[in-house]
Amino acid sequence: MIYVFGILALAATAVFIAGYWRGVRLAVAHTASQTEPSTNPQADTERPVGWIILAAVVGAGVVIALAGAHHLFLYLGPLLAIVSAAANGIAFFLESE
C-alpha cells in the first residue's frame, strides 16, 4: 500500500511542479507586458469555481468524519492531500493565458 501512495505522491508532485512552473512563467510574462495595473484582477474569471470549492470542503469534512468511524478510513487523509496537490497543479493548466 505504501508503494501505491508513493507513486501517486510522485505523480501529483510532478503535476504540481509543472503547473506551478507554467503559472510562474505566465505571471512574469503578464507582469512584464502590463502597462497599467488592473483594478480588479478577478474580473477575468470566466468559469464559476464556487461549486468546486464547496465540493472540496464537503469532501474534507467527510474524510475527517470517516477517520473516526473506522481505522481503514485513515488512508483517506493522505490520499486527499495527494489529490489536492494534483488538483492545484491542474488548476495552473486550466488558467487561460
PALUMKOL-483150 format. One record per residue (C-alpha): residue in one letter; x, y, z. Coordinates in Angstrom, 1 decimal, always signed. Example, Ala and Ser with C-alpha at 12.3 -4.5 7.8 and 13.67 -1.06 7.14 Angstrom:
+------+--------+--------+--------+
! paba !      x !      y !      z !
+------+--------+--------+--------+
!    A !  +12.3 !   -4.5 !   +7.8 !
!    S !  +13.7 !   -1.1 !   +7.1 !
+------+--------+--------+--------+
END
This chain:
+------+--------+--------+--------+
! paba !      x !      y !      z !
+------+--------+--------+--------+
!    M !   +0.0 !   +0.0 !   +0.0 !
!    I !   +2.9 !   +2.4 !   +0.7 !
!    Y !   +4.2 !   +1.9 !   -2.8 !
!    V !   +0.9 !   +2.9 !   -4.3 !
!    F !   +0.8 !   +6.1 !   -2.2 !
!    G !   +4.4 !   +6.8 !   -3.0 !
!    I !   +3.8 !   +6.5 !   -6.8 !
!    L !   +0.7 !   +8.7 !   -6.5 !
!    A !   +2.6 !  +11.2 !   -4.5 !
!    L !   +5.4 !  +11.4 !   -7.0 !
!    A !   +2.9 !  +11.8 !   -9.9 !
!    A !   +1.0 !  +14.5 !   -8.0 !
!    T !   +4.3 !  +16.3 !   -7.2 !
!    A !   +5.3 !  +16.2 !  -10.9 !
!    V !   +1.9 !  +17.6 !  -12.0 !
!    F !   +2.0 !  +20.3 !   -9.3 !
!    I !   +5.6 !  +21.4 !  -10.2 !
!    A !   +4.8 !  +21.5 !  -13.9 !
!    G !   +1.7 !  +23.5 !  -13.3 !
!    Y !   +3.4 !  +25.9 !  -10.9 !
!    W !   +6.2 !  +26.5 !  -13.3 !
!    R !   +3.7 !  +27.3 !  -16.0 !
!    G !   +1.8 !  +29.7 !  -13.7 !
!    V !   +5.0 !  +31.5 !  -12.7 !
!    R !   +6.0 !  +31.9 !  -16.4 !
!    L !   +2.5 !  +33.3 !  -17.2 !
!    A !   +2.6 !  +35.7 !  -14.2 !
!    V !   +6.0 !  +37.0 !  -15.2 !
!    A !   +5.0 !  +37.5 !  -18.8 !
!    H !   +1.8 !  +39.2 !  -17.8 !
!    T !   +3.5 !  +41.5 !  -15.3 !
!    A !   +6.2 !  +42.4 !  -17.9 !
!    S !   +3.6 !  +43.3 !  -20.6 !
!    Q !   +1.2 !  +45.1 !  -18.3 !
!    T !   +1.3 !  +48.8 !  -18.7 !
!    E !   -1.4 !  +49.8 !  -16.2 !
!    P !   -2.4 !  +48.0 !  -13.0 !
!    S !   -5.7 !  +46.2 !  -13.1 !
!    T !   -8.3 !  +47.4 !  -10.6 !
!    N !   -9.9 !  +44.0 !  -10.3 !
!    P !   -7.7 !  +41.1 !  -11.2 !
!    Q !  -10.5 !  +38.6 !  -10.6 !
!    A !  -12.7 !  +40.2 !  -13.3 !
!    D !  -11.0 !  +37.9 !  -15.9 !
!    T !  -12.5 !  +34.8 !  -14.4 !
!    E !  -14.9 !  +33.2 !  -16.9 !
!    R !  -15.9 !  +30.0 !  -15.2 !
!    P !  -17.5 !  +29.7 !  -11.7 !
!    V !  -15.4 !  +27.7 !   -9.3 !
!    G !  -17.6 !  +28.1 !   -6.2 !
!    W !  -19.0 !  +24.6 !   -6.6 !
!    I !  -15.5 !  +23.1 !   -6.8 !
!    I !  -14.6 !  +24.8 !   -3.5 !
!    L !  -17.8 !  +23.6 !   -1.9 !
!    A !  -17.1 !  +20.0 !   -3.0 !
!    A !  -13.5 !  +20.2 !   -1.6 !
!    V !  -14.8 !  +21.5 !   +1.8 !
!    V !  -17.5 !  +18.8 !   +2.0 !
!    G !  -15.0 !  +16.1 !   +0.9 !
!    A !  -12.6 !  +17.1 !   +3.6 !
!    G !  -15.3 !  +17.1 !   +6.2 !
!    V !  -16.4 !  +13.6 !   +5.1 !
!    V !  -12.8 !  +12.3 !   +5.3 !
!    I !  -12.4 !  +13.7 !   +8.8 !
!    A !  -15.7 !  +12.2 !   +9.9 !
!    L !  -14.9 !   +8.8 !   +8.4 !
!    A !  -11.5 !   +8.7 !  +10.0 !
!    G !  -13.3 !   +8.4 !  +13.3 !
!    A !  -15.6 !   +5.7 !  +12.1 !
!    H !  -13.1 !   +3.0 !  +11.1 !
!    H !   -9.3 !   +2.7 !  +11.1 !
!    L !   -9.2 !   +1.8 !   +7.3 !
!    F !  -10.5 !   +5.3 !   +6.5 !
!    L !   -7.3 !   +6.8 !   +7.9 !
!    Y !   -5.8 !   +6.2 !   +4.4 !
!    L !   -8.2 !   +8.8 !   +3.0 !
!    G !   -6.4 !  +11.7 !   +4.6 !
!    P !   -3.1 !  +11.2 !   +2.8 !
!    L !   -5.0 !  +10.4 !   -0.4 !
!    L !   -6.9 !  +13.6 !   +0.0 !
!    A !   -3.6 !  +15.5 !   +0.3 !
!    I !   -2.2 !  +13.9 !   -2.8 !
!    V !   -5.3 !  +14.6 !   -4.8 !
!    S !   -5.4 !  +18.2 !   -3.6 !
!    A !   -1.8 !  +18.7 !   -4.7 !
!    A !   -2.6 !  +17.3 !   -8.2 !
!    A !   -5.7 !  +19.4 !   -8.4 !
!    N !   -3.7 !  +22.6 !   -7.7 !
!    G !   -1.2 !  +21.7 !  -10.4 !
!    I !   -4.0 !  +21.0 !  -12.9 !
!    A !   -5.6 !  +24.4 !  -12.0 !
!    F !   -2.5 !  +26.1 !  -13.3 !
!    F !   -3.0 !  +24.4 !  -16.6 !
!    L !   -6.7 !  +25.4 !  -16.8 !
!    E !   -5.8 !  +29.1 !  -16.3 !
!    S !   -6.2 !  +31.0 !  -19.5 !
!    E !   -3.2 !  +32.7 !  -21.0 !
+------+--------+--------+--------+
END
